[in-house]
């Protein structure tokens, strides 16, 4: 039986775009490196990847230590750098995110994996969780939700996008 | 040069801002999420180049281009898009876009190149659109 947590994310403030531009300048000024959650990003689209890196690096308790553009690179970097949390798109060239998650989870079961996708079908979420992912986020997720998911998964807890609540019943049934 | 970014997608908007912030000769002066916001911000910030992302269905980049040029006919606009049909590119150029670049998976270099070209008053067409060029030019003939 899988426990699913979909916390109320409205408590996390949305950042304005202006804040994001400031983030770019502060990227290198990481304060709490020693205790930071070490993150790897696997996302093929360069604009989306830069935005994710910038957002996560700007959190005092998070440090992005690696970034991959395809599934094979993601598996290799996860083994080399051993991040605490992997944030990974499902749709990737070379090796898709679900398969990459399966391989990373098999080698390092303690690594938390958050899947990113534009799709919200119960089957896909089921496959992602079965592959070892602890979190599932839709690509339309607000910034606060991405950060929240990373923190949840770093603690070994599960996180599902709030917008997935409508498929929760199907998803639970698929695990029975 | 002063650049304004327009995209209805928060992540693409942020990604574009970051790409430009990394260039020493470019300063992002505004970021808009809708046509209305873009027109208003363009009026206030007077950017040298406006970059409009038209890959999302909820923002019509061609309409945005027309509206910005209605107030400032010489506005330099670069369109970033996933539409690669001759018809769409023609409409963008007809609306007055100075550059047209396709969103790539792994490289944002052409977007920056297009912005620099536009700032100098020249046009920039994505290299991957060269095969479509005869069709685009044919549309201008009618």
Contacts between the chains, C-beta under 8 A, distances in Angstrom:
chain1	res1	chain2	res2	distance
A	17	B	10	7.7
A	17	B	13	6.0
A	17	B	14	6.7
A	17	B	17	6.7
A	17	B	31	4.1
A	17	B	33	7.7
A	18	B	31	7.5
A	20	B	14	4.6
A	20	B	17	6.0
A	20	B	18	7.7
A	21	B	17	5.2
A	21	B	21	6.2
A	21	B	28	5.8
A	21	B	31	7.3
A	24	B	17	7.0
A	24	B	18	5.1
A	24	B	21	4.2
A	24	B	22	7.5
A	25	B	21	7.2
A	44	B	105	4.9
A	44	B	106	6.9
A	45	B	15	7.9
A	45	B	103	7.7
A	45	B	105	5.8
A	46	B	15	7.2
A	46	B	19	8.0
A	46	B	104	7.2
A	46	B	105	6.8
A	46	B	106	5.5
A	46	B	107	6.5
A	46	B	108	5.4
A	47	B	11	7.3
A	47	B	12	5.3
A	47	B	15	2.9
A	47	B	16	6.1
A	47	B	18	8.0
A	47	B	19	6.8
A	47	B	103	7.3
A	47	B	108	6.4
A	48	B	11	5.1
A	48	B	12	6.9
A	48	B	15	5.8
A	49	B	15	7.5
A	50	B	14	7.8
A	50	B	15	4.8
A	50	B	18	4.4
A	50	B	19	6.5
A	51	B	11	4.8
A	51	B	12	7.6
A	51	B	14	3.8
A	51	B	15	4.2
A	51	B	18	6.4
A	52	B	11	7.6
A	54	B	14	6.9
A	54	B	18	5.4
A	55	B	14	7.3
A	69	B	105	7.4
A	69	B	106	5.6
A	93	B	105	7.7
A	139	B	11	7.3
A	142	B	10	7.8
A	143	B	10	7.3
